[in-house]
Amino acid sequence: MEPSTIRIDEVEYIRKDSVPDKVYKGDVKIVILQRGWVYVGRYTQNNETMMCELNQAQNIRTWGTSKGLGELRDGPTSSTKLDPTGKVVFHLLTTIAIIDCDGDAWGKHCK
């Protein structure tokens, strides 16, 4: 069943309680934050507070890629340098981009 919507000034809105509180429950993501910080970990986003968490996170200090950051979606290269950070908490509005990753390829690095 689709959530109820309302249109005001050509913008469509949906009921807040029809959106789940948490999304991306533990999917591995690469997150690019303001000021160039790049992390990978198990991503959770709270839509109510707009706060996000990366659990079992690693700071990607050196990409070690030849085709850019997107190459890491399939796991780190032999030249990638990671620093364990545990849990990273940040506001959604500080996010520049989020890249979906292969959870199996990153599994041993995000545990």
N, C-alpha and C positions, 0 to 999 in steps of 0.2 A: 504494500500500500504506500503510495506516494504521500509525503507530508503536505499539509495545507499551505498554500502560499497566498500572498497578497501583493498587489502591484500598486506602487505609489510613485508618481512622476516617472513612469517608464522603468522603474527599478523593481525587480521581483524580490520579495522577502519571504523567509520561511520561519516557522515557529522555533524559538531557541531550544525548547525541550524536545524537538524532533532530531536534533544533532547530538550524537554521542559525546559524552564528556571527554573521553580519551580516544585517540585515533593512533594508528601506527603502533600498535601494542608490541613493542619489542623488535620491530623490523630493523635490520641494520641499515643505517644511513650515513652518508658523508654529509656533514653540515659545514657550510662556509659562513662564518660569522663576520661581523664588522671588524675592521682593523686587520684583516688577513688571517684570523684564526681559523684553522681547519681541523675538524675532529671527525672521528668515526666511532659509532657505537650503536647501542640498541635505543631507538628513538621512541619517546612518548611525548604527546602534546596534549595539554589540557585546554580545551576550547573555551572554558569559562574564564580562566585566569590569564590565558594566552602565554602561560609559562611552558617551557619545553625542558626535557631532560634527555641526556645521552647517558645511559648506564653502561658500565663495563667499557668505558670510552678510552680511546687512544688519541693523543694529539698527533696529527700527521705533520712532523717537522720537515721531512724531505719527501717529496712525492716519488722521486725515482722513476719517472715515466718519460716516454718519448712522444706520447700522443696526448698529453695534458691530463688533468685531474680525473676526467671521466674514465680514463683507462683503469683507475683503481676500483671501479664498481665490481670488477671480477676478482678482487682481492689485491693485496699488496704485491709489488714487484720485488725482486731480490735487492733492489737499491732503495726501497722505501724505508724511511726511518720513522719509527713510532715510539711515542713516550706515553706510558700508562698514566691516565688521569683519573680513573675511577668514575665518578659521577660529575657531569657538567650540567649546570642549570643555567638557562638563558631565556630571555623574553623573545617571543616569536618575531617582534619587530626588529630585532638585531640580526635576523637571519638574512643572508644574501641569497643563498641557494641551498637546496637539499637534493642529494643524488641517491636514488635507490641502489642498494648493493645486493650482491649475492651473499645471503646469510651464511651459506655453507662455506664459501671461500673465506669469509671473515671470521667464521666461528671460533677458531682457536685464538684469534687475536682479541676478540670481544667477549671474554668470559671471565 
